[in-house]
Amino acid sequence: MFETYKSSTKKCILLGRILFLVLIFSFVSNCVTHQFQSPYSEDGILLAGWEKQCETERSFTQWYLFWGSYPINKIDEKEFFPSKAKSYKFSIKTTWLDGVITTLGGSTISLTRKTLVISECTN
């Protein structure tokens, strides 16, 4: 009986250490910077204020591994900001589908998804 107690205690300690390492890895892996820049090397892009009304809204899906640390698909900034003559609103949203994929994929294979929304506004 005493041997069974020692064995279960060792398993519990090992499980606790593994859980601790997974938690530490998930926190550290989220310390990543994602940068977006103007695709026009000589000019910047103009960001519109939230109160401005915009006509066109486009959505892009961004897939990540390791809980948002490593982007899988690359999106060209010229797709984000196709014209220098317009101003833009840029937001990162989590849709219900993003939430489901992130919940299931994040807990099993560290796959997450975000939706990037770009609104084009006239100056």
Solvent accessible surface area in square Angstrom, and as a share of the most:
residue,aa,sasa,rsa
1,M,209,0.93
2,F,138,0.58
3,E,126,0.56
4,T,95,0.55
5,Y,144,0.55
6,K,92,0.39
7,S,51,0.33
8,S,58,0.37
9,T,53,0.31
10,K,138,0.58
11,K,140,0.59
12,C,91,0.54
13,I,89,0.45
14,L,105,0.52
15,L,119,0.59
16,G,38,0.36
17,R,157,0.57
18,I,88,0.44
19,L,106,0.53
20,F,123,0.51
21,L,116,0.58
22,V,75,0.43
23,L,85,0.42
24,I,75,0.38
25,F,100,0.42
26,S,22,0.14
27,F,139,0.58
28,V,95,0.55
29,S,13,0.09
30,N,83,0.43
31,C,109,0.65
32,V,67,0.39
33,T,107,0.62
34,H,73,0.33
35,Q,154,0.68
36,F,79,0.33
37,Q,127,0.56
38,S,31,0.20
39,P,32,0.20
40,Y,27,0.10
41,S,115,0.74
42,E,121,0.54
43,D,69,0.36
44,G,57,0.55
45,I,46,0.23
46,L,104,0.52
47,L,113,0.56
48,A,17,0.13
49,G,34,0.32
50,W,176,0.62
51,E,147,0.66
52,K,69,0.29
53,Q,156,0.69
54,C,37,0.22
55,E,116,0.52
56,T,62,0.36
57,E,112,0.50
58,R,60,0.22
59,S,74,0.48
60,F,32,0.13
61,T,47,0.27
62,Q,11,0.05
63,W,74,0.26
64,Y,16,0.06
65,L,57,0.29
66,F,97,0.40
67,W,76,0.27
68,G,18,0.17
69,S,19,0.12
70,Y,121,0.46
71,P,30,0.19
72,I,83,0.42
73,N,52,0.27
74,K,154,0.65
75,I,33,0.17
76,D,78,0.41
77,E,38,0.17
78,K,108,0.46
79,E,92,0.41
80,F,1,0.01
81,F,6,0.03
82,P,71,0.45
83,S,34,0.22
84,K,99,0.42
85,A,76,0.59
86,K,64,0.27
87,S,1,0.01
88,Y,0,0.00
89,K,27,0.11
90,F,51,0.21
91,S,27,0.18
92,I,91,0.46
93,K,98,0.41
94,T,79,0.46
95,T,52,0.30
96,W,199,0.70
97,L,68,0.34
98,D,0,0.00
99,G,25,0.24
100,V,70,0.40
101,I,35,0.18
102,T,46,0.27
103,T,94,0.55
104,L,115,0.57
105,G,10,0.10
106,G,5,0.05
107,S,93,0.60
108,T,107,0.62
109,I,117,0.59
110,S,11,0.07
111,L,36,0.18
112,T,13,0.08
113,R,34,0.12
114,K,77,0.33
115,T,12,0.07
116,L,0,0.00
117,V,9,0.05
118,I,0,0.00
119,S,13,0.08
120,E,19,0.08
121,C,0,0.00
122,T,73,0.43
123,N,114,0.59
